[in-house]
């Protein structure tokens, strides 16, 4: 997957977690916590959604790297390198 | 085949727990003894009318688009949209004591103004209390070990105002008499005074149906008429459940929403004989009146009225069958719906003595329901327009009804006064959720199911 595909995967997960949220204006460099008021339970859900959909394990020590969209895409790039982007 | 998880009880907490587990692809089965879902918050149909039990109003209201707060959190965790519950906010509610009625809405400024008008010397203290409660750190799985009354006395010195601020919160969630833990008080204060009341037009069935549909869509299995008779255990682990009809169900983990004491009673073998837990004894009767016109046409616009006829509020098991000094008047019509209500309805709820109602012989039970229903009505019309000529149908339920639907010892509403905030038990794979975990209101109880699953079963 390319960074754009990974970004779409993450937006898709955020949409599932917060279906009422408008995510079109999501900024890549501002913490997701601030933009969407995500709390630790929500971050755990992002991690679990990734595990459910792509079978990737993210250790708790790495959660801080998911703070922004840009950070998340960077972090996931090597992990999702071989995964197919969904159409 | 063994399920990944079995949940005892298809109430709000069990369904919420089930949705989380099914969403993350666990095989999960909810076992419900009754013929219908809901438990303490359920619904029924009688003589062509739909009635709710339990729920007067959903607390923790948040408007659409709100990102923070317990309601938004629960919706996110269950992957639901705000519209799914169809919540309409209340009009206004009151706390009515002798010579003083305080009005509140879903905006705390209204209550602040009322306190400025009725208790000018207390206004600053109340503002500081609101500030303190808003900032109070509520960690899940813990209590503060502080008396709510003692904390209130740090901010206020008018004894009746303290009673008036205790009254709705005790009524809407305290399993212990006359006082509550300050953590619980803070949670309740936010959920009632800062966030506020709302209700779906269709009542509690709307919420339960949304939860069940979600659970089943995700592959969860719901079995009604499937009461658990015993839980078998070995070497610190629950191994299987035996149902009322003798069927054996196996599960890797078990979550019980039946109540702490009620769950421990399911053990017969070597793990029995756990330290005894005092059953709760706070419970209610409720009269439901169907009217030939809307309460507003009788001059009753309040959503909920919490009343008490003396300056001191006694929240405890009454020695009489029903405590006629205080009560809750709820009109399910008086919410800000987007369409006109179908039929007028008033519900009057008052503290009751469980032993009295549980021990009556059948004929006497019906006679006493009529008798005490009339007394309760007389007591309530002291603080609202007399609507007796508008009544077209009446139903009355007692601790006996509550015991039948929930299985709670004493038919108590809020469970045991001893809460188990962690949801842990003496067995490593048996967890508690719901009432006896100490989270309150239906949003709280859904969060209880969610938090137990997140903490122990999805890690």
Interface residues (C-beta under 8 A of the other chain):
Chain A: X16 X17 X18 X19 X20 X21 X36 X37 X39 X41 X42 X44 X45 X48 X52
Chain B: X24 X25 X64 X65 X67 X68 X72 X73 X75 X76 X77 X79 X80 X81 X82 X454 X458
